[in-house]
Amino acid sequence: MVGRAVRVGSGIRAVVALHVLGAALLMTACGATGAPPAGTGPAAGVSIGPESVVTVTTGEIRTGPRLSGELRAAREATVRAKLAGSVLEVRVEEGQPVQRGAVIARIEARPLQEALVSSQSAVRSAEQALAVAERESERTASLVKGGALAERDLELARTAVAGSQAQLADARARLASVRQLLDDAVVTAPISGVVSGRPVNAGDVVSPGTPLVTIIDPSSMRLEASVQSESLASLKLGTPVEFEVRGYPGRTFEGSIARVAPAADPVTRQVNIFVDVPNTSGQLVAGLFAEGRVTSERRQAVVVPATAVDTSGQHAWVLRLKDGKAERVPVTIGVRDDRSERIEILSGVAAGDVLLAGAARTVTPGTPVTVAGGASAPAR
């Protein structure tokens, strides 16, 4: 019995020893893969690129309703044929400058030459008939005065004079009409400008009303644009307008509101406006698409890029760098310039403050921040 008790006690001690060894191994494994031991220092700071840092500045901010439209020539003339015939020549090409009164085309007018000769003959014949009638009237008047003829004969003579005068006036009117048609056969420019279209060529047969040449005056352009009706209060005559065109990326042009349509579009509910645009350099071209805004308000303010302000919550805030650390600062914002993507700051930060922008706004407040290149963020 004693020997068996010894063997059982040895077995219990062996089992206990195995449990202790397993617990030790488990603790060792947890120490290798678990949470860091107590006493470890705070997390390291972050490094950001210079594109994620912006400086608060003071500058001009502009606000106003956005617009889009098309550039057109303020003065445009489409020259049309005034008589039927074959085009003898067209003296201008697209893009060619012309002066007012310059000959730009000629239409065949041979039948009119014959009509001109006939009308001239009719005028001469009517003039001679009138001269004869007047002499007869004078002779009749003398005979009536001497009692040789009755008063009735004088009235007939005077009636003949009036009839001859009417025939002469009719002949002269016909002659003037033929001369006008001959003048219309020689087509001249009604305005000075640049040829923007020439749909006919020599040899084409035209009829009255056929377009021959289109001329635009590029010295002054007009922007025909549309604005949301909600912004109608901002659409006042003379209000400045700034816009960009696709032909000149990054360049801004200016004009002023000349007219506002009296009715909104029944489909889009937008209001059309007409903007006078000086084009003394001739760079703007009719037909270009333009986008811009009406500058209803313009003033100096503390401004920051929109990417530096978080407006998703109830109160706007920014991350400012102070003493090399990120600091969350609540701010009061004013107007927003959607065109330049800047926001006016009324309070919270001042000009010269350095802010984090874009994805850098996710940095936890209190985290040390360095700018790429080894330089620390400037202290405020």
VEXBA-137311 format. One record per residue (C-alpha): x, y, z; residue in three letters; residue number from 1. Coordinates in pm, whole numbers. Example, Ala and Ser with C-alpha at 12.3 -4.5 7.8 and 13.67 -1.06 7.14 Angstrom:
[pt [1230; -450; 780]; 'ALA'; 1]
[pt [1367; -106; 714]; 'SER'; 2]
***
This chain:
[pt [0; 0; 0]; 'MET'; 1]
[pt [280; 231; 84]; 'VAL'; 2]
[pt [450; 171; -247]; 'GLY'; 3]
[pt [125; 239; -438]; 'ARG'; 4]
[pt [70; 568; -246]; 'ALA'; 5]
[pt [415; 679; -343]; 'VAL'; 6]
[pt [345; 612; -709]; 'ARG'; 7]
[pt [11; 806; -702]; 'VAL'; 8]
[pt [171; 1107; -534]; 'GLY'; 9]
[pt [443; 1111; -796]; 'SER'; 10]
[pt [179; 1106; -1071]; 'GLY'; 11]
[pt [-9; 1405; -923]; 'ILE'; 12]
[pt [313; 1603; -897]; 'ARG'; 13]
[pt [391; 1521; -1262]; 'ALA'; 14]
[pt [45; 1646; -1378]; 'VAL'; 15]
[pt [82; 1968; -1175]; 'VAL'; 16]
[pt [423; 2025; -1328]; 'ALA'; 17]
[pt [280; 1987; -1680]; 'LEU'; 18]
[pt [6; 2243; -1606]; 'HIS'; 19]
[pt [259; 2491; -1472]; 'VAL'; 20]
[pt [480; 2448; -1778]; 'LEU'; 21]
[pt [180; 2501; -2013]; 'GLY'; 22]
[pt [78; 2816; -1831]; 'ALA'; 23]
[pt [431; 2950; -1859]; 'ALA'; 24]
[pt [444; 2880; -2233]; 'LEU'; 25]
[pt [103; 3050; -2282]; 'LEU'; 26]
[pt [218; 3361; -2095]; 'MET'; 27]
[pt [533; 3371; -2304]; 'THR'; 28]
[pt [329; 3356; -2627]; 'ALA'; 29]
[pt [95; 3632; -2513]; 'CYS'; 30]
[pt [391; 3852; -2428]; 'GLY'; 31]
[pt [520; 3813; -2784]; 'ALA'; 32]
[pt [193; 3898; -2967]; 'THR'; 33]
[pt [-25; 4097; -2726]; 'GLY'; 34]
[pt [-49; 4470; -2632]; 'ALA'; 35]
[pt [274; 4662; -2580]; 'PRO'; 36]
[pt [411; 4652; -2227]; 'PRO'; 37]
[pt [338; 4929; -1986]; 'ALA'; 38]
[pt [570; 5229; -1991]; 'GLY'; 39]
[pt [597; 5261; -2373]; 'THR'; 40]
[pt [606; 5634; -2493]; 'GLY'; 41]
[pt [338; 5817; -2704]; 'PRO'; 42]
[pt [292; 5743; -3077]; 'ALA'; 43]
[pt [536; 5911; -3319]; 'ALA'; 44]
[pt [435; 6227; -3516]; 'GLY'; 45]
[pt [333; 6237; -3881]; 'VAL'; 46]
[pt [506; 6385; -4183]; 'SER'; 47]
[pt [301; 6554; -4456]; 'ILE'; 48]
[pt [385; 6702; -4792]; 'GLY'; 49]
[pt [387; 7077; -4861]; 'PRO'; 50]
[pt [74; 7041; -5075]; 'GLU'; 51]
[pt [-120; 6956; -4755]; 'SER'; 52]
[pt [-27; 7284; -4585]; 'VAL'; 53]
[pt [-193; 7619; -4659]; 'VAL'; 54]
[pt [-147; 7965; -4515]; 'THR'; 55]
[pt [-436; 8192; -4423]; 'VAL'; 56]
[pt [-423; 8506; -4638]; 'THR'; 57]
[pt [-610; 8830; -4690]; 'THR'; 58]
[pt [-739; 8879; -5041]; 'GLY'; 59]
[pt [-1031; 8972; -5260]; 'GLU'; 60]
[pt [-1329; 8742; -5257]; 'ILE'; 61]
[pt [-1607; 8758; -5513]; 'ARG'; 62]
[pt [-1952; 8606; -5504]; 'THR'; 63]
[pt [-2244; 8590; -5740]; 'GLY'; 64]
[pt [-2463; 8353; -5943]; 'PRO'; 65]
[pt [-2297; 8127; -6196]; 'ARG'; 66]
[pt [-2379; 8152; -6565]; 'LEU'; 67]
[pt [-2311; 7973; -6890]; 'SER'; 68]
[pt [-2373; 8071; -7248]; 'GLY'; 69]
[pt [-2231; 8145; -7590]; 'GLU'; 70]
[pt [-2034; 8435; -7731]; 'LEU'; 71]
[pt [-2188; 8617; -8025]; 'ARG'; 72]
[pt [-2093; 8924; -8222]; 'ALA'; 73]
[pt [-2269; 9237; -8099]; 'ALA'; 74]
[pt [-2292; 9357; -8461]; 'ARG'; 75]
[pt [-2353; 9103; -8734]; 'GLU'; 76]
[pt [-2485; 9144; -9087]; 'ALA'; 77]
[pt [-2591; 8877; -9335]; 'THR'; 78]
[pt [-2579; 9023; -9685]; 'VAL'; 79]
[pt [-2850; 8875; -9908]; 'ARG'; 80]
[pt [-2917; 8895; -10279]; 'ALA'; 81]
[pt [-3176; 9156; -10379]; 'LYS'; 82]
[pt [-3231; 9031; -10732]; 'LEU'; 83]
[pt [-3221; 8704; -10920]; 'ALA'; 84]
[pt [-2928; 8614; -11138]; 'GLY'; 85]
[pt [-2597; 8439; -11170]; 'SER'; 86]
[pt [-2314; 8534; -10935]; 'VAL'; 87]
[pt [-2032; 8677; -11144]; 'LEU'; 88]
[pt [-1775; 8699; -10865]; 'GLU'; 89]
[pt [-1726; 8695; -10488]; 'VAL'; 90]
[pt [-1433; 8909; -10381]; 'ARG'; 91]
[pt [-1396; 8806; -10016]; 'VAL'; 92]
[pt [-1302; 8493; -9823]; 'GLU'; 93]
[pt [-1383; 8376; -9471]; 'GLU'; 94]
[pt [-1166; 8549; -9212]; 'GLY'; 95]
[pt [-1092; 8842; -9441]; 'GLN'; 96]
[pt [-1145; 9193; -9301]; 'PRO'; 97]
[pt [-1366; 9428; -9502]; 'VAL'; 98]
[pt [-1456; 9794; -9483]; 'GLN'; 99]
[pt [-1804; 9936; -9504]; 'ARG'; 100]
[pt [-1897; 10012; -9866]; 'GLY'; 101]
[pt [-1638; 9778; -10017]; 'ALA'; 102]
[pt [-1756; 9563; -10310]; 'VAL'; 103]
[pt [-1783; 9201; -10198]; 'ILE'; 104]
[pt [-1979; 9039; -10487]; 'ALA'; 105]
[pt [-2139; 9107; -10823]; 'ARG'; 106]
[pt [-2452; 8955; -10981]; 'ILE'; 107]
[pt [-2516; 8942; -11353]; 'GLU'; 108]
[pt [-2750; 9225; -11462]; 'ALA'; 109]
[pt [-2746; 9221; -11845]; 'ARG'; 110]
[pt [-3127; 9236; -11878]; 'PRO'; 111]
[pt [-3125; 9539; -11653]; 'LEU'; 112]
[pt [-2892; 9724; -11890]; 'GLN'; 113]
[pt [-3155; 9696; -12164]; 'GLU'; 114]
[pt [-3424; 9808; -11922]; 'ALA'; 115]
[pt [-3208; 10105; -11830]; 'LEU'; 116]
[pt [-3179; 10219; -12193]; 'VAL'; 117]
[pt [-3553; 10180; -12239]; 'SER'; 118]
[pt [-3631; 10376; -11925]; 'SER'; 119]
[pt [-3397; 10656; -12025]; 'GLN'; 120]
[pt [-3572; 10681; -12363]; 'SER'; 121]
[pt [-3910; 10690; -12193]; 'ALA'; 122]
[pt [-3796; 10976; -11974]; 'VAL'; 123]
[pt [-3671; 11179; -12271]; 'ARG'; 124]
[pt [-3996; 11120; -12460]; 'SER'; 125]
[pt [-4201; 11226; -12157]; 'ALA'; 126]
[pt [-3991; 11538; -12117]; 'GLU'; 127]
[pt [-4050; 11634; -12479]; 'GLN'; 128]
[pt [-4423; 11570; -12451]; 'ALA'; 129]
[pt [-4438; 11788; -12143]; 'LEU'; 130]
[pt [-4252; 12068; -12318]; 'ALA'; 131]
[pt [-4497; 12057; -12609]; 'VAL'; 132]
[pt [-4794; 12056; -12373]; 'ALA'; 133]
[pt [-4660; 12355; -12182]; 'GLU'; 134]
[pt [-4604; 12559; -12501]; 'ARG'; 135]
[pt [-4952; 12473; -12619]; 'GLU'; 136]
[pt [-5095; 12579; -12286]; 'SER'; 137]
[pt [-4915; 12914; -12304]; 'GLU'; 138]
[pt [-5038; 12977; -12663]; 'ARG'; 139]
[pt [-5391; 12883; -12567]; 'THR'; 140]
[pt [-5381; 13116; -12269]; 'ALA'; 141]
[pt [-5277; 13407; -12496]; 'SER'; 142]
[pt [-5559; 13337; -12744]; 'LEU'; 143]
[pt [-5815; 13307; -12466]; 'VAL'; 144]
[pt [-5696; 13639; -12329]; 'LYS'; 145]
[pt [-5739; 13796; -12673]; 'GLY'; 146]
[pt [-6084; 13643; -12709]; 'GLY'; 147]
[pt [-5986; 13415; -12996]; 'ALA'; 148]
[pt [-6054; 13097; -12801]; 'LEU'; 149]
[pt [-6296; 12996; -12532]; 'ALA'; 150]
[pt [-6201; 12934; -12169]; 'GLU'; 151]
[pt [-6280; 12566; -12224]; 'ARG'; 152]
[pt [-5985; 12533; -12462]; 'ASP'; 153]
[pt [-5748; 12667; -12192]; 'LEU'; 154]
[pt [-5874; 12409; -11944]; 'GLU'; 155]
[pt [-5810; 12131; -12194]; 'LEU'; 156]
[pt [-5457; 12259; -12254]; 'ALA'; 157]
[pt [-5383; 12271; -11884]; 'ARG'; 158]
[pt [-5519; 11917; -11842]; 'THR'; 159]
[pt [-5280; 11799; -12113]; 'ALA'; 160]
[pt [-4990; 11958; -11924]; 'VAL'; 161]
[pt [-5087; 11777; -11605]; 'ALA'; 162]
[pt [-5107; 11448; -11792]; 'GLY'; 163]
[pt [-4763; 11499; -11943]; 'SER'; 164]
[pt [-4622; 11580; -11602]; 'GLN'; 165]
[pt [-4766; 11253; -11464]; 'ALA'; 166]
[pt [-4618; 11055; -11751]; 'GLN'; 167]
[pt [-4278; 11212; -11693]; 'LEU'; 168]
[pt [-4292; 11134; -11321]; 'ALA'; 169]
[pt [-4382; 10773; -11399]; 'ASP'; 170]
[pt [-4096; 10741; -11648]; 'ALA'; 171]
[pt [-3849; 10887; -11401]; 'ARG'; 172]
[pt [-3970; 10647; -11128]; 'ALA'; 173]
[pt [-3918; 10351; -11362]; 'ARG'; 174]
[pt [-3569; 10476; -11443]; 'LEU'; 175]
[pt [-3485; 10513; -11072]; 'ALA'; 176]
[pt [-3611; 10159; -11006]; 'SER'; 177]
[pt [-3391; 10015; -11280]; 'VAL'; 178]
[pt [-3090; 10206; -11152]; 'ARG'; 179]
[pt [-3156; 10074; -10801]; 'GLN'; 180]
[pt [-3166; 9718; -10935]; 'LEU'; 181]
[pt [-2837; 9780; -11112]; 'LEU'; 182]
[pt [-2691; 9908; -10787]; 'ASP'; 183]
[pt [-2817; 9593; -10612]; 'ASP'; 184]
[pt [-2628; 9383; -10862]; 'ALA'; 185]
[pt [-2307; 9521; -10709]; 'VAL'; 186]
[pt [-2308; 9391; -10350]; 'VAL'; 187]
[pt [-2125; 9604; -10091]; 'THR'; 188]
[pt [-2042; 9553; -9723]; 'ALA'; 189]
[pt [-2298; 9721; -9493]; 'PRO'; 190]
[pt [-2059; 9729; -9195]; 'ILE'; 191]
[pt [-1687; 9707; -9130]; 'SER'; 192]
[pt [-1573; 9378; -8984]; 'GLY'; 193]
[pt [-1455; 9029; -9068]; 'VAL'; 194]
[pt [-1617; 8783; -9306]; 'VAL'; 195]
[pt [-1748; 8490; -9100]; 'SER'; 196]
[pt [-1934; 8305; -9375]; 'GLY'; 197]
[pt [-1949; 8290; -9755]; 'ARG'; 198]
[pt [-2199; 8028; -9870]; 'PRO'; 199]
[pt [-2193; 8116; -10245]; 'VAL'; 200]
[pt [-1934; 8100; -10519]; 'ASN'; 201]
[pt [-1899; 8245; -10866]; 'ALA'; 202]
[pt [-2142; 8079; -11104]; 'GLY'; 203]
[pt [-2412; 8008; -10846]; 'ASP'; 204]
[pt [-2761; 8120; -10942]; 'VAL'; 205]
[pt [-2931; 8314; -10664]; 'VAL'; 206]
[pt [-3276; 8455; -10602]; 'SER'; 207]
[pt [-3386; 8749; -10387]; 'PRO'; 208]
[pt [-3311; 8668; -10022]; 'GLY'; 209]
[pt [-3030; 8418; -10085]; 'THR'; 210]
[pt [-2748; 8467; -9825]; 'PRO'; 211]
[pt [-2425; 8578; -9991]; 'LEU'; 212]
[pt [-2184; 8685; -9717]; 'VAL'; 213]
[pt [-2197; 8717; -9337]; 'THR'; 214]
[pt [-1988; 8988; -9170]; 'ILE'; 215]
[pt [-1933; 9032; -8797]; 'ILE'; 216]
[pt [-1779; 9318; -8605]; 'ASP'; 217]
[pt [-1535; 9154; -8360]; 'PRO'; 218]
[pt [-1448; 9476; -8176]; 'SER'; 219]
[pt [-1736; 9421; -7933]; 'SER'; 220]
[pt [-1875; 9081; -7844]; 'MET'; 221]
[pt [-2193; 8986; -7661]; 'ARG'; 222]
[pt [-2231; 8698; -7418]; 'LEU'; 223]
[pt [-2579; 8547; -7428]; 'GLU'; 224]
[pt [-2600; 8346; -7107]; 'ALA'; 225]
[pt [-2856; 8200; -6867]; 'SER'; 226]
[pt [-2875; 8233; -6489]; 'VAL'; 227]
[pt [-3092; 8054; -6234]; 'GLN'; 228]
[pt [-3408; 8251; -6161]; 'SER'; 229]
[pt [-3335; 8234; -5787]; 'GLU'; 230]
[pt [-3054; 8485; -5851]; 'SER'; 231]
[pt [-3275; 8740; -6027]; 'LEU'; 232]
[pt [-3210; 9002; -5757]; 'ALA'; 233]
[pt [-2841; 9003; -5849]; 'SER'; 234]
[pt [-2905; 9071; -6218]; 'LEU'; 235]
[pt [-2880; 9448; -6242]; 'LYS'; 236]
[pt [-2778; 9650; -6545]; 'LEU'; 237]
[pt [-2408; 9735; -6540]; 'GLY'; 238]
[pt [-2317; 9459; -6292]; 'THR'; 239]
[pt [-1972; 9316; -6376]; 'PRO'; 240]
[pt [-1949; 8966; -6520]; 'VAL'; 241]
[pt [-1636; 8750; -6538]; 'GLU'; 242]
[pt [-1610; 8435; -6745]; 'PHE'; 243]
[pt [-1375; 8190; -6914]; 'GLU'; 244]
[pt [-1392; 8040; -7261]; 'VAL'; 245]
[pt [-1265; 7703; -7373]; 'ARG'; 246]
[pt [-1031; 7857; -7627]; 'GLY'; 247]
[pt [-828; 8031; -7354]; 'TYR'; 248]
[pt [-801; 7798; -7051]; 'PRO'; 249]
[pt [-708; 7970; -6727]; 'GLY'; 250]
[pt [-771; 8320; -6864]; 'ARG'; 251]
[pt [-1057; 8536; -6736]; 'THR'; 252]
[pt [-1251; 8791; -6942]; 'PHE'; 253]
[pt [-1484; 9059; -6814]; 'GLU'; 254]
[pt [-1799; 9236; -6928]; 'GLY'; 255]
[pt [-2112; 9398; -6789]; 'SER'; 256]
[pt [-2483; 9320; -6802]; 'ILE'; 257]
[pt [-2648; 9521; -7079]; 'ALA'; 258]
[pt [-2994; 9362; -7084]; 'ARG'; 259]
[pt [-3200; 9112; -6886]; 'VAL'; 260]
[pt [-3474; 8909; -7050]; 'ALA'; 261]
[pt [-3819; 9004; -6916]; 'PRO'; 262]
[pt [-3932; 8640; -6889]; 'ALA'; 263]
[pt [-3774; 8316; -6769]; 'ALA'; 264]
[pt [-3745; 8009; -6988]; 'ASP'; 265]
[pt [-4062; 7802; -6933]; 'PRO'; 266]
[pt [-3867; 7474; -6935]; 'VAL'; 267]
[pt [-3543; 7546; -6747]; 'THR'; 268]
[pt [-3678; 7835; -6538]; 'ARG'; 269]
[pt [-3358; 8024; -6612]; 'GLN'; 270]
[pt [-3329; 8390; -6705]; 'VAL'; 271]
[pt [-3133; 8499; -7012]; 'ASN'; 272]
[pt [-2895; 8791; -6983]; 'ILE'; 273]
[pt [-2695; 8978; -7245]; 'PHE'; 274]
[pt [-2345; 9088; -7149]; 'VAL'; 275]
[pt [-2141; 9346; -7342]; 'ASP'; 276]
[pt [-1782; 9228; -7373]; 'VAL'; 277]
[pt [-1507; 9460; -7504]; 'PRO'; 278]
[pt [-1289; 9279; -7756]; 'ASN'; 279]
[pt [-1046; 9546; -7873]; 'THR'; 280]
[pt [-766; 9292; -7912]; 'SER'; 281]
[pt [-988; 9067; -8124]; 'GLY'; 282]
[pt [-898; 8752; -7929]; 'GLN'; 283]
[pt [-1253; 8640; -7857]; 'LEU'; 284]
[pt [-1432; 8455; -8134]; 'VAL'; 285]
[pt [-1806; 8424; -8185]; 'ALA'; 286]
[pt [-1952; 8082; -8112]; 'GLY'; 287]
[pt [-1727; 7997; -7816]; 'LEU'; 288]
[pt [-1888; 7843; -7506]; 'PHE'; 289]
[pt [-1837; 8049; -7190]; 'ALA'; 290]
[pt [-1877; 7982; -6818]; 'GLU'; 291]
[pt [-1851; 8237; -6539]; 'GLY'; 292]
[pt [-2052; 8433; -6289]; 'ARG'; 293]
[pt [-2212; 8765; -6215]; 'VAL'; 294]
[pt [-1991; 8950; -5966]; 'THR'; 295]
[pt [-2263; 9074; -5736]; 'SER'; 296]
[pt [-2028; 9123; -5437]; 'GLU'; 297]
[pt [-1655; 9192; -5412]; 'ARG'; 298]
[pt [-1454; 9274; -5099]; 'ARG'; 299]
[pt [-1127; 9214; -4910]; 'GLN'; 300]
[pt [-1146; 8936; -4651]; 'ALA'; 301]
[pt [-952; 8665; -4466]; 'VAL'; 302]
[pt [-975; 8367; -4698]; 'VAL'; 303]
[pt [-862; 8005; -4703]; 'VAL'; 304]
[pt [-897; 7726; -4958]; 'PRO'; 305]
[pt [-1217; 7526; -4919]; 'ALA'; 306]
[pt [-1011; 7210; -4871]; 'THR'; 307]
[pt [-883; 7343; -4538]; 'ALA'; 308]
[pt [-1227; 7385; -4377]; 'VAL'; 309]
[pt [-1448; 7104; -4252]; 'ASP'; 310]
[pt [-1811; 7207; -4289]; 'THR'; 311]
[pt [-1968; 6863; -4259]; 'SER'; 312]
[pt [-2081; 6912; -3900]; 'GLY'; 313]
[pt [-2293; 7169; -3725]; 'GLN'; 314]
[pt [-1992; 7394; -3669]; 'HIS'; 315]
[pt [-1705; 7450; -3911]; 'ALA'; 316]
[pt [-1349; 7387; -3794]; 'TRP'; 317]
[pt [-990; 7378; -3918]; 'VAL'; 318]
[pt [-667; 7208; -3810]; 'LEU'; 319]
[pt [-407; 7471; -3727]; 'ARG'; 320]
[pt [-38; 7401; -3671]; 'LEU'; 321]
[pt [76; 7547; -3343]; 'LYS'; 322]
[pt [411; 7469; -3180]; 'ASP'; 323]
[pt [457; 7186; -3428]; 'GLY'; 324]
[pt [133; 7010; -3335]; 'LYS'; 325]
[pt [-211; 6988; -3494]; 'ALA'; 326]
[pt [-474; 7193; -3314]; 'GLU'; 327]
[pt [-847; 7183; -3390]; 'ARG'; 328]
[pt [-993; 7535; -3405]; 'VAL'; 329]
[pt [-1363; 7620; -3457]; 'PRO'; 330]
[pt [-1415; 7897; -3713]; 'VAL'; 331]
[pt [-1698; 8119; -3831]; 'THR'; 332]
[pt [-1727; 8125; -4209]; 'ILE'; 333]
[pt [-1872; 8393; -4433]; 'GLY'; 334]
[pt [-1936; 8378; -4804]; 'VAL'; 335]
[pt [-1803; 8104; -5027]; 'ARG'; 336]
[pt [-1641; 8170; -5363]; 'ASP'; 337]
[pt [-1730; 7858; -5559]; 'ASP'; 338]
[pt [-1540; 7974; -5864]; 'ARG'; 339]
[pt [-1201; 8002; -5690]; 'SER'; 340]
[pt [-1294; 7745; -5422]; 'GLU'; 341]
[pt [-1216; 7976; -5132]; 'ARG'; 342]
[pt [-1405; 8050; -4812]; 'ILE'; 343]
[pt [-1418; 8370; -4610]; 'GLU'; 344]
[pt [-1321; 8328; -4242]; 'ILE'; 345]
[pt [-1489; 8574; -4006]; 'LEU'; 346]
[pt [-1331; 8449; -3683]; 'SER'; 347]
[pt [-1114; 8171; -3543]; 'GLY'; 348]
[pt [-794; 8216; -3742]; 'VAL'; 349]
[pt [-596; 8510; -3874]; 'ALA'; 350]
[pt [-381; 8585; -4173]; 'ALA'; 351]
[pt [-50; 8401; -4146]; 'GLY'; 352]
[pt [-185; 8097; -3964]; 'ASP'; 353]
[pt [-83; 7761; -4112]; 'VAL'; 354]
[pt [-356; 7504; -4166]; 'LEU'; 355]
[pt [-376; 7144; -4277]; 'LEU'; 356]
[pt [-575; 7084; -4594]; 'ALA'; 357]
[pt [-726; 6793; -4779]; 'GLY'; 358]
[pt [-658; 6447; -4641]; 'ALA'; 359]
[pt [-428; 6597; -4375]; 'ALA'; 360]
[pt [-740; 6712; -4188]; 'ARG'; 361]
[pt [-773; 6353; -4061]; 'THR'; 362]
[pt [-468; 6400; -3838]; 'VAL'; 363]
[pt [-563; 6363; -3470]; 'THR'; 364]
[pt [-544; 6693; -3277]; 'PRO'; 365]
[pt [-231; 6703; -3059]; 'GLY'; 366]
[pt [-25; 6492; -3302]; 'THR'; 367]
[pt [323; 6633; -3382]; 'PRO'; 368]
[pt [341; 6729; -3750]; 'VAL'; 369]
[pt [642; 6789; -3970]; 'THR'; 370]
[pt [644; 6908; -4328]; 'VAL'; 371]
[pt [827; 6691; -4583]; 'ALA'; 372]
[pt [1189; 6800; -4611]; 'GLY'; 373]
[pt [1263; 6785; -4238]; 'GLY'; 374]
[pt [1128; 7129; -4144]; 'ALA'; 375]
[pt [889; 7148; -3852]; 'SER'; 376]
[pt [558; 7317; -3895]; 'ALA'; 377]
[pt [594; 7681; -3790]; 'PRO'; 378]
[pt [465; 7778; -3448]; 'ALA'; 379]
[pt [193; 8037; -3418]; 'ARG'; 380]
***
